[in-house]
Amino acid sequence: MDQAVSSSALGTAGAAGLSPLHLFLNASLVVQLVMIGLVLCSIFVWAIILEKVLLLRRVNREATAFEDRFWSGGSLDDLYDSEGARPVHPMAAVFGAAMGEWRRSSRIAGIDVIHGGTSERIDRAIGITVARETDRLSRYIVLLATIGPVAPFVGLFGTVWGIMHAFSSIATMHNTNLSVVAPGISEALFATAIGLVTAIPAYVAYNLISRSVEHFAERMEGFGTEFAAILSRQSEERGSGRG
């Protein structure tokens, strides 16, 4: 007959057994590999979150400063020469693409800037630039969308393997004592917990960051539309002056 285990002994063993390091070291090799993979994914997720949060704050701050300079009433040619020709942030890139196309078209001898397709080329340049800058801001976000749904299933695989290990221990030792079953069950539940800890931040961050990127893309498109209208008016004024 199995010897009875005192409550104090169970408490001491349980406290030691619930240590993350203890659970990891006493897990089977397969479950350890699952845990390591999930921890690496979690680190990668938080690195992406930190990088995107800092990036979006920076580009929004730079965009606000650029729009203040743009609407200050200064020379657009001077602004283009200082920031648009070699843009270092997305909003300046949109301005530079449109202004560069307008300057190239206006320098063509004999071209009708009103009916010569200049507006269409400006709109196309703005659209391409907005799409390119949005893609740059969205880089690696798709990994959050991948890790979020997949991580719980990877943790579930570790859970299944841990339970199988627990049943294997029962079959080997012909004993259903808690001390025989507990290690496998503990490592199984720990793998599930790591999977959830990895998945939840990835899923939440994907939704929030994606919305922030979409909002900034709408901001670039709005600025591009307003700037295209300004260039269109200048083209009409120039065409009227020539007429």
ABEGO torsion letter per residue (X at the ends): XBBBBBAAAAAAAAAAAABAAAAAAABBAAAAAAAAAAAAAAAAAAAAAAAAAAAAAAAAAAAAAAAAAAAAGBBAAAAAAAAAABBABAAAAAAAAAAAAAAAAAABBGBBAAAAGAAAAAAAAAAAAAAAAAAAAABGAAAAAAAAAAAAAAAAAAAAAAAAAAAAAAAAAGBABAAAAAAAAAAAAAAAAAAAAAAAAAAAAAAAAAAAAAAAAAAAAAAAAAAAAAAAAAAAAAAAAAX
